[in-house]
Amino acid sequence: MTFNEQSHTGYRWYVLILGAVTNMLLIAIPSMCMPVLFEEIGQDLNLSLVELGLIWGIGSLPGIVTVLLGGALSDQFGPKRVLTITCLLAGAAGAARGLATDFVTLTMTVILFGFLASAVPMNVIKTCGLWFPRRQLGLATGVASMGMALGFMLGSLISATVLSPWLGGWRPVVVLYGVLGMALCVPWYFTRPAPAAPGVTADTPRKSFAQTLVHVAHIRKLWLFGLAIFGIGGCIQGALGYLPLYLRGQGWPEASADGALSLFHLTSMIFVIPIAVTSDRLGARKKILVLAALMVITGIGLLSVVTGGAVWAAVSVAGMVRDGFMAIFLTMIIETEGVGAIYAGTASGLVMIFSGLGNVLAPPLGNSLAATAPGLPFAFWAALAVVGLCGILAAREGREPALNAASQPVLNSNPNS
């Protein structure tokens, strides 16, 4: 089956919206509810600031394995099957966090949730690569990233100040989010099979997971992308987990402290589509990534020294490019020479291993510096983002040509996958 743009024009947007909603309900909201609930969780379970930082980062540890496994399964069996199963299991794991009784049990359930949920973004990326032509790929990943941004905003805005008082605590909040995530398995089960990747025919031999992994591992640009997301992703992960606690420690009211985190995600959501569309039209994805990285460095770095109203400005500077950065970054992975839609899952999974490493290491390392000076963690995370910027600058610029069809394995040629 070849990519038939005309027959899939309308349905592809439904699939994309479903992918964005999945990012929002299964990943973003259940993840971003944690920082604003940490004060309540810490009091309930008697946890220290470093333990909270460890919990915030530890969920990304199993993702180091799962992002690659989830991407490879997507390439082998198709994203529809993987998303159907993962929504059910990850939603249940997210709800299980509400049953934790101490640091150990909360850590274990957070790890389980992170292990399962980490497979979702790779499969949504793969879905974008299969359903959308290259000229709309930036827009498609932008819409998927906007789902993340909306979820991040809602999770930080309503979890502690609205849902927790209404439902009676942090436990029923995370259980509710888990149930909503589980429900997403139903629409994924009934979606149409995805089109095969461009250039794939039924006669092209299928390559194994090991052969596919070896192929993408030899692409130098992907390792540079890994360095980039290690630094910039770790910076953002650490700063977001610490920001509400930091502002409350500075005497900010609870609603204002959570509101600063919500502003970060609101500005990100507003700008993600314009940034993605601009990258499609101008074809200058690397330049936009460099600019976005500089804004993240500036905004997070300023948080280490500014006070009062300037905090809102610093949060806005860093926030407005967060999900736009991710949309373009993921698009560039698919467009890299030797990748294409056919290898999108495995290649994205390989790169996002480094995101998991950054997300695990950055929060507790940064939080440990708070004892020296409350603003010092932000300076550390900004320096980490500078390392990521170096990875972007070292990557070769330019839109890469598609793979020759003869060199591509059939990873999704079965129309029922």
N, C-alpha and C positions, 0 to 999 in steps of 0.2 A: 504493500500500500504506500503510495507516495503522498506527499503533503498536498492536499487539495484545499487551497485557500478559500475558494468560493463556497464549498459545501460546509466548511467549518466556521465561517465568519461569525455567525451569531452565537453558536454554542461555545466557541472558545472563550467568549467573554463571561459566560456563566461559569465555566470551569475556573477561569482566572479569579472571579469574585469569590468562588468557593475556596480557592487557595488562600486568598487574602483573609477571609473569615477564619480559616483554619489557623493561619499564623496568629490572628488576633485572639481567638478563644482558647486555643490549645497551648500556645507558646507564650504570647506577650502578656496577656492579663494575668495568668497564673504565676508567671515569673516576676512581673513588676509589682505585684501586690505585696511581695515579701519585704522590700525595704521599708515601705510605709507601715507595715505590720510588725517590724522588728522590735520596736519598743514594747509593744504588747506581748509579743512572743518571748522577748528577753525576760520580761518580768514574770511571765507565767512559768517559764522553764528555767529561770535563774541562769541566764547566759551572759557572758562578758562581751565587750565590744569586739575583741579578737575572735571569739567563737562565732559571733554573728557574721563577721567578715569571712570566716572560713566557710560557714554554711552558704553564704551568698556566692562564694566562688566554687565550692565543691560540686555543685550541680553540673558544672561544665566539665568536670574531670572524666566521667564516663563518656561524654560527648566526643572526647579525643578518639575513641574507638568507634562510637556509634555513627558519627558523621560520615566516616569512610564506609562503614558497613551499610548504612542506610542509602548512601549514594550508589554503592555497587549493586545493592538489591534493586534499586530503581532502574539502573541500566540493564540489569539482567531480566527482571520480571515486569517492569512497567510501574510507574508511580501510583496508579490507581489501586493496585493490590496492596502495596506497602502502606499507603495512606489509610486505607480502610482498616487494616489491622492495627496500625500504630495509633490512630485516634482512640480506639477502644482501650488499648493497653495503657497509653500515656495518660489518658483522662483518669483512669482508675488509679494510677500511681500518683497523680497530682492530688486526687481526693484523699489518698492515704496519708499525706502529710498532716492532715487535720487530726490524725490519731496519735501523733507523736506525744511522748510523755517526758522526754529529756533530750539532752544534746545528742546522744547516740542514735536514738530512734528517729529524731528529726533529720539527722545527717543521712541515715540510711534511706529514708523515704525521699529525701531531696535527690540523692544519688540515683535512685531508681527512676524517679521522674525525669531527671536529666538524661539518663541512659536511653529512655524510650523517646522522649520528646525531641532529642537532638537529630533524629532521623527525618523529622518533618520538613525543615527548611530545604534540605537537599532534594527532596521529592517535589516540593513546590517549584524549585528552580528548574528541575527536569521537566515538569509539566509546562512551564513557560517556554522552554526550548523546543518542546514537541508541538505545541499548539500555535505558536506565533512565529511569523517570518522575521528575518533579521531586522528589517526596517522598523518593526514594532517591538523588538525585544527589550529595549531600554524602558519603554512605556510599560510593558508587561511586568518586568521585575520591579518597576516603580510602584505599580498598583499592589503587587504582593508585599512590597516593603511598607506601603502605606497602611496595610492591614496590621502589620507589626506596630507601626507608629501609633495608630489609633488604639490598639490594645495596650501599649505601654502607657499611653496617656490615661485611659480609663482605669487601668489597674492601679496607677498611683493616685488618681483623683478620687475614686469612690470606695476603695477597699477599706481604708482605715476610718474615714470620716463619715461614710454613709452606710456601707454594708455591715461593718463590724458592730456598730451600735444597734442597727436594725435586726441583725440575725443573732446577736448575743455573743460576739467574740470572733477571734481570728479563725478558729477551727471551722465553723460552718461556712465561712467565706471561702476557704480553699476547697472545701468539699463541694460547694456549689459550682465553683469553676471547673472542678474535675468532672462533674456530671455533664456540664455543658460541652466539655471537650469530648467525652465519650459519645455524645449524641451525633457528633459530626461523622461518625463511621457510616451512618445511614445514607446521607447524600453521596458520599464518595463511592459506596457500594453500587449505587444506581447510575453513576456517570457513564457516558459512552467510553469505549476504549480510545486511548490516545492514538493519533496518527503515528506512523513509523517515522523515524528521523530521515531528513533529506538524504537522498543518495543510496538508501538501503533497499535491497531487493531480497526476495525470498531465497535466492541462490547464493547470497554472500555468506561465507562460513561464520559461525558464531565463535567468538573468542571467550576463553575462560576468565574468571575474575582475576586470577594471577596474571594472565597475559595483559588484561586491561590495566591493572594496577602498574605493571612494569612500564607499559606504554606512557601513561600519564606521569609517572615518576621521573621519566627522562626529559620532561619539558621544564627547562630551567625557569621559565617565567612563572610557573606555578609556585615554585619555592620562594621567589621574591614576593609574590602575592601573600604567601604564608607569613613572611616576615612583616609585611605591611599590616595584616589583620591581627597578628600577635600584639604589635605595639598599639595600634589605634583601637582595636576591639578591647584589649585589656584596660586601656586608659578609660574608655567609656564605661565598661563594666564596673571598675573600681569606683569611679566617681559617682555613678548613679546609686550604688549601694550605700555609699557613705553620706551623700548629700543631705537627706532628711535628718539623719542623726546629728550631723555637723551643725545644721541650722538650728535645730532644737537646742543643742548645746550652747549656741550663741544667743539664746534667749528668744528665738522666733516662736510664735504661736504654732501649734501643731498644724492647723489648716494652711498657714503660710508656708511652712517648711515643706509640706506635701505638695502645695501649689507650685513651688519652684520646680519640683521634679515633673509635675504635670506640664508646666510651661515648656520644659525641655522637649517633651514629646509632642506637645501641640505645635510648636514651631517646626519640628521635624515633619509632622504630618502635613502641614500646610505647604512646605517647600519640596517634598519628595517628588511629586509629579512634575512640577516645572523643571526641576533639576534633571530628571530622567528624560523628559521630552527634549530639553536643550541638548543633552548628550546625543540623542538620536539625530537631531537636525544638524548639529555642528560636527559630529563625528570626532570630537576632541575630548574623549573620555578621560585620558590621563591628566590633562590640564585641569579638568574639573575636580578630579580626585585630589590632586595636589592642593588646589585651593581649599577644598573641603577639609583636608588634613590640617592645613594651617589654621583654619578657623577653629577646629577642635582643640588644637594645641593652645591657641590664644585664649579661648573661652575657659577651658579647664585650668590653664595656668593662672588666669586672673582670679579664679575662685580662691586661690591660696592667699590672696592679699586684699581683695576688695571686701567691703561691708555694705550693709544697708541696700539702697536701691540699685547700686552697681552690681549686686549679685544677680538681679534679674537680667541685666544686660549681658553679663558673662554667660549665664545659662542659655540665653537666646542665641548668642553667637555660636556656641558649641552645638546647640540643639537643632538649629535650622538645617544643618547639613548631615546629621547623623544617618537617617534612613535614605536620603538621597545618595550619600556615599555608598551605602550598602547596595543600593539598586544598581549603580554604575559598576561597582566592584564585581558583583555577581555576573553582570552582563559581560564584563571583560574576560571573566573566566571562560564563559561559553564561547566567546569569540576568539579565544587564543588558538593559534595555529596548532593543530593536532588534537583539539578538543571537540568543538561543535556540539550539537544537541546530543549526538550519540554517546559521547563520553562525559556529558555535563554532570551527571550524578557522581561518578567516581572522582573526577577532577575537582569538583566543588568540595566533596568530602575530604580529599587530601589537603586542600588549602585550609579548610575550616578546622582541621586538627590543631593548627596553630592558634586559631581563635579560642579553642577550648583551653589550650595551655595558658594563653594570656588571661583568660577569664578566671582560671583557677588560681594563678599566681598573683595577679595584680591586687585583688581586694584585700587578702590578709596582709600582704607586704605593705601596702599603702596604709591600711588601718593601724598597723603596728607603729607607724611614725607619728600617730596622733598624740601619743604620750609626750613626745618632744615639743610639738607645736600643732594645734588643731588644724591649721591650714596646710601643713607640710605634705600630707598625702596627695593633695591636688597637684603640687609641684612635681612630686614623684611620677604621678600618672601622666602629666604633660610631657615629662622627659621620655617616658615610655612611648608616647605617641610620636615623638621625634624619631625614634628608632623605626617606627612603622613608616614614617614619611620617607626615610632612606630607602626602604624596600620599593616604594612606589616610584621614586626617582630612578632607581636602577633598572626597572622593568622597561623593556623596549616598547616604544610608542608605536601606534598605528593599528588599524583594523586588520586582523589576520585573515588570510584566505581560508575557505572551508577545506576540509579534508577531501582527498580524492576518494570517491565512493568505493573503489576497489580495495582501499586500505582499511575500510571501516567494518567492524563486526556487526552482525545483526543482534542487537540487544533488546529490541522491542518489536520484532517483526510479526509476532503473533497478535492478530487483531483483538483477541480476547484478553490481552494483558493490560 
